[in-house]
Amino acid sequence: MIDLVVVYTDRLDECHAFYTALGLTFTKERHGAGPEHFAAQLGPAVFELYPAAGKPPTGRLRLGLTLPPGHGREPGLHTVTDPDGRTIALTVTS
């Protein structure tokens, strides 16, 4: 079971807005002296958006998310792309 996914991005605000528009609910966090970042609880897993801050951004990655309807999402299977070009296979339940 996956319990943590961390995406490093040079476009933190844009990615935060994109995933929020999909319906994820984030909290702003900071662990110790680390950078501020965003975390969303997805069932048993945590999905985090971190500033790349000198590290390479997370490159090619395909994520699969299952979310309830809302935020303008229609039930079904959708493919969307985040601000960094990552493909999101989005399943919207009915």
Residue pairs with C-beta under 8 A, 6 or more apart in sequence:
1 44
1 45
2 45
3 44
3 45
3 46
4 45
4 46
4 48
5 45
5 46
5 47
5 48
5 63
6 48
6 50
6 58
7 15
7 47
7 48
7 49
7 50
7 58
7 61
7 84
7 86
8 50
8 51
8 52
8 55
8 56
8 57
8 58
9 15
9 49
9 50
9 51
9 52
9 57
9 58
9 83
9 84
10 51
10 52
10 57
10 84
11 83
11 84
12 37
12 38
12 49
12 50
12 51
14 83
15 49
15 82
15 83
15 84
16 26
16 38
16 49
18 82
18 83
19 26
19 40
19 47
19 49
19 82
20 26
21 71
22 65
22 67
22 71
22 73
22 80
22 88
22 90
23 67
23 68
23 70
23 71
23 73
24 40
24 42
24 47
24 65
24 67
25 40
25 41
26 38
26 39
26 40
26 49
27 38
27 39
27 40
28 36
28 37
28 38
29 36
29 37
29 38
29 39
29 48
30 36
30 37
35 50
35 51
35 53
36 51
37 48
37 49
37 50
37 51
38 48
38 49
39 46
39 47
39 48
39 49
40 46
40 47
40 48
42 65
57 84
58 84
58 86
60 86
61 86
61 87
62 86
62 87
62 88
62 89
63 86
63 87
63 88
63 89
64 88
64 89
64 90
64 91
65 88
65 89
65 90
65 91
66 90
66 91
66 92
66 93
67 73
67 90
67 91
67 92
67 93
68 92
68 93
69 75
69 92
69 93
69 94
73 90
73 92
74 92
75 92
75 93
75 94
76 91
76 92
77 89
77 90
77 91
77 92
78 89
78 90
78 91
78 92
79 87
79 88
79 89
79 90
80 87
80 88
80 90
81 87
81 88
82 88
